[in-house]
């Protein structure tokens, strides 16, 4: 599986759907009084509350009795239980092998949903989309089923963001744009979420939204839907509605948000709160009103995430607010005063002090002046005669000792070796290079980058929000293996779209391919669609790193595409 430095844990939310049904069934079975039932229903709104689910045919399922310090597969050490619900538990854990935090869902192997959870986790792991929290492992072992996923400590749940107030239009636009595009990609691969609540959406410190629990959250709770695309689309509409109004678009409170007043129906966001962006309000209604009863006044409803993503892309882009800078403090006002009787008259300026010229010394007598010039002339003649004699003596010595020397530059052959030959260098192998991310960037297409056919390309993954890889990493690239140490004088690259790139080379003494970008020396950098990266002087290396640092726009995101690479010695 692809590795990640951190992970996120899916916690039980307070929507109260499955736990509420379980509580109601239990109350009906046990004959508990109505007051007791209401008290239980109120208490279940608290997230992470332990609940036992019981049906009329099966006994209640108890979550495995585990404790902090317990290890799974001699690798994952459990640290803190964050959820214990309906026969499964969720933990924050540590992957001792890779020394990173992870999240773990654990079920007993005989849990009725154990098989479906494993299948959902393995399907989600194959997607490999960085917009989703990645599943790292899914195992059935020692009477347990457990799913290991990323843990993202630097990200914030949408629940917490909404608790601080409604979002600015640009933030809400980024939310619905990124989430709808991500879910459209998932549905194209046959995956749905069905549990897309505010606690399932995370925003990183760089503004990138990531979705956790794809397929797995619904499998853990036994949720299914006849029309999964419609269900996920309506969920995205509810998220946008909450972001615009800080209200939940139904008549019940949930996720720390107040619901709409009972009996008024689904009001457009711009009628719930003043100042809501009209276009985003329209998008939210088109996603929520899937039955067409209260659909948009002018546009048809959106019934799939793909339709919703296209509707968002078609609206005018909402730009971020301009940064506010403090205005400079104006200089203190200088009051102009006039003296009595001076207005309209020339001002008396301060007198400028003129340098005082000293009077010339008294004239010398003619005899003294003549004597002075005579002495000066004699001194100059004596100095000139002495200097000529010394110079003549030195020249004689040089004539006697001078030997002919070869003034032509020495040629030791090294310069000729280092001169560019203009010959192409064969590339014997290559691999995608992403040590700062999940380690994989379309490895199956890698040969397209240097096969000599500009019609085939290797492309990076899609990134969203920012052209510099969504601010998730510094870059990705391709490591080219020349088979042996060879001279590299120039690397020519053809891109699809303007791309920023650096040429980096491994040390000549490197016996194997370095594993980190910093292990390669940067030789040149350029930006464009056709670039020629030329070091200051030819370098000798076996491993050449083509390191992309900024990507061109590709639809709703950013993606780099290399059509051809040529190395010249």
N, C-alpha and C positions, 0 to 999 in steps of 0.2 A: 504493500500500500504506500501511497505518497505520504511523506512525512510533513508534519507541521510542528511549529514551535510551541503552539498553544492550542487550547480547545475550549468548547463551551458546553455547558450542561443544560439539558432541557428540563425545566422544572414544571411542576404542576401549576396550572393557571387557575384563576378563580372564576372561569366561565360557568362552572358548576353543571356541566351536562351529564357526563357519565357518573360522577360521584352523587349527583342529585337523584338520579334514577335508582342507584344502588341504595341510597338512604330511604327513598320512598318504599322500595320493595321490602327492605328489612323491617320498616315500621309496620307495613301492612301484614307481614308474616308474623311478627311478634306481638301484634295487637297493642302497640305503644299508643299512648294518648296523643291527641292532636297537638297539645302544647309541646310535648316532647318532640314531635315531628318538626314543628316550626323552629324550635331551638336548634335542632340538628341541622336543618336546612340553612339557617343563618350562620352557624359555625363553619359549614363546609365552604363558605366563600373565601376563607383564608387559604392562601396557597401553601402547598407542601404539607397539608394536614393528612395524617395517616387515615386511610379509609379502607374498610374491608367490603369487597363486593360479594354478593351472594345471590344466587338464582334459585328457582324452585327445584332445579334438577341436579345442580352441582353444589358441593360443599364450598364454603368460602376458601379463598386461596390466601395463604400467608406468605409474605415476602421472605426470602431466605434470611436466616439469622446470621448476619455478618457483622463485623465490627471493624473499627479503625485499626489499620495495621495488617489486615488480612490481605494475602497476595493471590492474584489470579495468574495462572500460567507462569508462576515464579518470576513475574515481571511487573504486573500492575498492582501497586500497593494502595489500598483504599485509605483515604484520608478523612473524608467528611461525607455523611449522608445528607443529601439535599432534598430528596423526595422519597417517600415510602407510600405507595398508592396502588391499590387494586392488584396485589400480588407481585408487584415488581418494585425495585428501588433504584434510585439514581445517586451516583457518588461522584465526588471530586477525588481524583486519584493521581498517582505519579507513575509514569513509565520509567522504571529504574534503568532500563537498558539504554534509552535515549535521553534520560534525564530531562523530562519535560512533563508538564501537567496535562492530564487528559480527563475526559468525562466517561463514566461507565454506567450503562443500564444493565441490571441483573434480574433474571427471572429463574425460577426453578425449571428444570428440563421438562417436567410434566405439566407445565402451565399450558392451558388450551391455546394460548396465542404464541407460544414459544416458536413454533415452526414459521408462522407468518412473520414474526419479528425478524428472525434470521434471514428469511427471503427478502424482506423489505430492506434490511440493512445492506445486504450484499448487492442488491440492485442499485441502491443509492451510492454505494462505494464506486461502482463502475462509471457513474456519471462524470466524476472528476472535475466538476465545474467550481472554480474558486468563489463563486457567489454563494455557495452553500457550505455550511459547516461540514467538514469531511468526515465520513466514517472511516476509521483506521483499522478496525478489526471486528469480526463477527464470528463467535466461537460457541460450540456446544461442548462442554467438558465438565467431568466430575459432577454430574447431575445438575449443572447450571448452564444457562444460556446467557451470554453477556455480549454487549455491543460497546465497543470503545470508539470514542469520537473526539474531535478537537475540543480544546478549552481555550477560550479567548478572553483573558483577563482585562485586556485594554479596550474591550467593547462594552457598549451600554445597551440594555434592553429598551425597546421602544416603549415599554410600560413606564420606565423611569423617565424617558424623555417627555412623554405626554403628561406625566405628573407635574412637570415644571411649567406647563402651559401649552397653548396651540403653537404649531410650527409656523415659521415664516414661509411665504409662498414658495421661495426657491427650495427650501428644505423639503417641503411637502411634495414638490415636483420631483425632486431627486428620489424620494421614497417610492412614489408610485411608478416612476420610470424604471428604476433599477429592479424593484420587486416583480413588476409585471414582465419585464424582459427575462428575468431569471426563471420565473415559473413557466413562461412560454417555452424556453429551452428545455425545461424538465419534462413538460408534457409531450414535446416532440420525441422524447426518448421513452415515453410511456409511463412516466412517474408523476404522481400527484402528491399533494401535501395533506389536504383535508383537515388540517389542524393549524391553519395559518392565523395565529392570534398575535397580539402585541408582544407576548413573551417569546415568540418564535422568531422575531426579527431583531437583529442586532445592528448597531451602527458603530463602526470602528472610529478611532481617533482621527482618521484621515477622511471621514465622511462616506466610506464605502459601506453599503448595507449588505448583510449576509443573513441567510435564512438557515435555521437549524431544524432538525427533525424531519427532513424530507422523507416521506413514506413511513419512517420509523415511528413518529409520534402517533400517527393514526393506527398503526399496527399494534402498538403497546396498549391502546385503549379499545381495540376492536372496532374502529370506525371505518365505515365504507360508504360509498355514495354511488347512485346510479349514473349521475352526470358529474364526474369529478372536476372537469374543466369549469363547469358552471359554479360549482361549490368554491373552488379556489379563486375564481374571478370575483365572486361576491365578497369573499374574505378580504381580498385586496381593496375592494371598494370601501369596506368597513374600516380598514386601516387608514385609508386616505380621509374618510369622513372624520375619524377621531383626530387625525393630525390637524385638520382644518378647524375643528370646533371644540376639541377637548371634551366631546360627548360621544357616547356609544350610540350607534344609529338604530337602536331597538329600545323597547320600553322597559328594559331591565338594566340594572347597574352591573358592570363587569369590568374587570381589570383596573380597578381603582377609578373608573370613569362613571359619571352619572348618565343614565339612559334618557331617552326622550320622554316627554310627558305622555302618559297613557291616553289613548284615544285620539291623538292628533295625527297619527300615521307618520310616514317617512317625509320629513321636511327637508328641502334642499339646504346644504350647509350655509349658503349665503342668507338664508332666512333664519338660521339659528344664531348666527354670530355676525356682527357687523364687520365689514372690512375683508371678508373672505374673497379670495380671487375667484372671479366669475367662471373662468375656464376650468379651473380645478373643481369647483362645485359641480359643474356640468359633468365632468369625467366621473366624479364619485357617484352621481345619480345614475349614470349609464351603466356603471359596474354593479350597483346595488339593485337596480330595478330590472332584473333579468326576465321577469315575467311579462314586461311590457305594460303593466297596468299603470305604473307611474313613471314611465320612461321619460327620457329627455324630450323636451318640447320640440326640438328640432332634429335631433340625431337619434338613430336607433340604439337600443341597448347593446352592451358588450357582453357576450356570453362565453368568451374564452380569454385566457391571458394574452394570447397572440393578438386578438382584436383590441384588447385594452391597450397593449403596448403600442400598436399602430395608431390608436386614437391619441395617445399621449404624445407620440412623435409628430403627429400632424398639427398639434396646437403650437402657437408661437412659443418659442423657448423663453423660459423665465430666468432671467439673469440674477446672480446673487446681488445683494445690496452693496452699494458702494461703501468702502471702509470710511469710517469717520476719523478725521484728523483734527486735533485741537487747533483752533485759529490762533495765529500769533498775536501777542498782546500789542496793541497800537502804541506808538511812542507817546509820551506825556505831552499834552498840548502846551506849546510855548506861547505865553501871552506877549503880544507886541505892545510896547508902551511908547508914547511920543512925549518928548519934552516940550514944554510950553514954548511956542515961538519957533519950533524947528520944522513943523509940518509944511511941506511944500518947498522947503529950502534944501539946498545941498547939505548932505550929512557931513559932519566933521569926522573923517576917518583918522585913526591913530597915525601919527607921523611915522613913516618908514625910516628906520635908521640907516643912513648911508655909510658905507665904509670910509674911514678916514684915510686919505692918501698921505703917506709920509712925504715930507719935502725931500727932494734929492740932496744927496750929500754935497758939500761944497766941492767945486771943481779943483782937481789936482793940478799941479804945475805941469807944464809941457815936459820938463826934464824928467820928472818922476814917472809920468805916463810912458815915455819912450823907454826908460829903463825897465819898466815892468814888462812890456812887450818883448824886449830883447831877451830877458831871462827866460820867459815862457818859450820862446822859439828855441833856445839852446837845449832846454829840457826835453822838448819833443824830439829834436834831432838825435839826442843821446839815446833816448828810449827806442827810437826806430832802428838805429844802428845796432844796438844790442840784440834786439829781437831778430833782425835779419841774420846775424851771425849764428845765433842759436838754432834757427830753423835750418840754415844751410848745413850745419853739423849733423843734425838729426837726419836730413835727407841722405847724406853720404853714408851714414850707418845703415839705413834701410836698404840702400842699393847693394851693400855688401852682404847683407844677411837674407834678403828676400829670395824665396824659392817659389817656382811656379806651382800653383795649386789648381786642382780641377774644380771649377765652379759649377759644373753640371750637377743637378740633384741626383742622389743615389736612388736606385730603383731596386727594392728588395723583393718585388714580386707580390707583396701582400695587397698593394693598391689595385693591381690588376685583378686579383682574385675577388676583391670586394666590389668591383664595378658591376652594375646590373647587366645581365646577359640578355634580358628580354624573352627568355624561354619560359614556357608555362611549367608549373610544378604540379605533378600528379597528386591528387588527394586520394589516399587509400582507405580512409574511413572517417566517420563523423558521428557525433551524438549531440542531442539537445543538452543544454547546460542551464540549469535553474537551481543552483544550490541555496538561494535565498527564499525559495518558495516551496512548492510541492515536489520538485525534482523532475517533473515531466512536462515537456512542451511539444506535443504532437510528434513523438519519436518515430512513428511509422512513416511520416512524410519527409524525414530528414534528408534522404538521398535526392529529393527533388531540388534541393538548394544548390547542388554542384553537379548535376547530371548533364549539363551543357544544353538543356532544353529550357528556354525562357518561358515556355508555355506551362511548365509545371512549377509549383511553388511549395515551399515550406512556410508554415505560418505559426505564430505564437497563439496562445490562448487569447480569448477576448477579455479585455479589462474595461472597467466602467468608472465614470466620474472624472478621471484625469488621464492625460496621455502618457504620463510617466508611470504606467502600470498601476493606475488607480492609487498611487502612493503606497502600494503594498510592498514594493521591493525596488532595488536600484536598477535592475535590468535582467535580461535573459539573453541567451545567445546560442551559438553553435561552436563546438570545439572540433577543429579539423586536424586529422592525423596525417602527416606527410610520410609516414613509414620510417623515416630516418631524419637525422639532422640535415637540413638543407637551407640554402640562402633564400630569404624572402625580401624582395625589393619593393613589391607593390601588390596590393590586393584590390581587385575590382569587384564591386557588388552592384547588382541590379535589384531594386526594391519595387514593390507595388505601393505607391504612396510615399510621400516625403518622410524619411525615417532618419533619426540620429543614431550614429553607430561609432564604436571605437574599435581599433585594431589593437589587440593585445597578444603577446607572445610569451611562451614559457621559456625559462632559462635554457641555454644550450646544453647544460649539464643534466637537465631533468630526464631521469630514466623512465618515468611514468607520467601520465597525465595529471597535472595539478587539479585539486578539487575545489578551490575557492577563487573568486575573481581577483582577490588581492595577490594571489600567487603568480599572476601574469603581469608583465610589464606593458604599460600603455605606450604604443608607438605612434599612433595618429588617431585623429577623430574627424568626422565630417558629417554633414547632413544633406539629404537630397534623395532623389530616386535612382540616380546612377552616380556612384561615388568611386573615387580612386584613392585608397588609403596608402600613403607613401611614408615610410619612416625617414628620419633625418639621414640615415645611412642604412644600407642593407643589414639585416640581422639574420643570425643563424639559429634555427629552432626546429623542433619536430612538431610541436603542438601550437596551432594558431587559433586564437579565440576571437570570433566575430561577436561583439558584445553590443546589443541594442539597448539604448538608453531612453529613447522617446519614440512613441508609436503614432502612426497616422490614424485619422478617424475612419471607422468602418461601420457604417450604419449608426446604431445607437451607442456603440462603444469604441474601443481602440484596439487595433491588432496589427502586428508587423508581419510582412510577407516578403520572403527572399525568393527571387526568381532564378538568380544565377550568381555563383561565386567563382572567380578565377584568381589564382595565385601565380605571380610572375617572379622569377628569380633575378 
